[in-house]
Amino acid sequence: MLPLYLTLKSLHVSLALVSGALFALRALWSVTESSWLERSWVRVLPHLLDTLLLAAGLSLMVLTAQWPHQTPWLAAKLTALLAYVGFGSLALRRGASVRTRALSACLALLIFVYMLGAAHRHSVLSWLV
């Protein structure tokens, strides 16, 4: 089990970092109204990465038998994920103004950093512990 766990964990962490970096880049392009957002790879790659990220995360959850209703930090991370997706959607597509998209991008990135801390520290308090 240990080699599989370590492989899945490394994959999950790597995908999370790449996904977050790509989100930050796409958010910058959204705020600057760059035409790069319309490129096909920019529209497809995030979905592929995030699908793999979610699959690795769910696999880790099953492999370690850590369930959100029993593991507070995991419940907090998944709840934060919903907020991240919501603000990310506003930042990249749905925000009517540059200001709304910029504010939403900043909030999404703060939530992303919170999720990293909650996962790394295994605490609802994230980086505060």
N, C-alpha and C positions, 0 to 999 in steps of 0.2 A: 504494500500500500504506500509506503514512504516514497519510492521513486515516482509513482503516479501522482501523488500529492504534490511533490516538489515541482514536477513538470507542469501540472495544472496551475499551481500557484504562480510560477514564473511566467507562464503564458498569460494568466489573468492580469498580473501586475504590468507586464509589458504592453498588453493591449490597452489597459487603462491609461497608461502614460501616453501612448501614441494617439489614442482617441481624444484625450484631453488636449494635447498639443494641436491636433488637427482642428478640434472645436475652436480653440483660441485663434488659430489662423483664419478659419472661416468666419468667425465673429468679427475679426479685424476687417476682412474683406466686405462683410455686410455693412459695417459702420462706414467704411470708406466708399461704399457702393461700387466695388470693383467688379469687373466683368468675369473675374476668375471664378466667382460663385456659379456661373452658368456652365462651366466646363463639365463634361460628362463624368470624368473620374472623380471630380469634387462632389458630385451628386451621388455617386454609387459607393465609393470607398468607405465613407462613414457608416453606411448601413451594414456593409460587410464586416467591418471592424467591430461595430457594436453588437452584431449578432454573435460573432465569435466570443466577444467579451462576456456577454450574457450567458452563453453556453458554458464557458469555462467557469464562470461564477456559480451557476446552478450545479455544475458537476462537482465543484468543491463543496458546495453546501450538502449535496447528497453523500459524497464520499466521507465527509467528516461528521455527518448527521447533526449539523447545526441548523436549526430551524428558527425562522424569525420570531415565532411566538415564544421561544425558549431562550433566545440569544438577543439581549437588548441592543447591542451594538450593530448586529446584522439588521434588525428591524429598523433602527435609525438610519442605517446606510441605504436600505431599500426605500424608505420614506423620502430621504434626501434625493434619491435617484429620480423619483417622480417630480420633485420640485426642479431638479436640474433639467429634466426633459422639457418641462413647461417653460422655464425661463430660456432654455436653449432655443426652443421653438420661436419664442418672441424675438430673441436676438438674431436669429438667422432668416426668418421669413415673415413672421406675423406682426412684428413691431412696425407701426405705421410711420414713425419718424426715426431719424438717426439717433436722437436722444433716447427714445424708448429702447431701441436696439442696443445702444451702448450700455445703458443702465442694466438691461436684462442680461447682457453678456457678462458684465461685472458680477452680478448676482449669481449667475450660473457658474462662473469660475470660482467664486467663494464657496459655493455649495460643493463643487468638485473637490476643492482642497479639504473641505470638511469630511467628505466621503473617504478621501485618502487617509486622513488622520484617524477616522473611526475604524477603518480596516487595519491600519498599521498598529494602532494602540489597543485595538479590541475594546474600545470604550465609546460610549455615547458622547462623552465630553471631547472626543477627538483629540486635537493637539493640546488641549488645556490640561491634560493629565501628565 
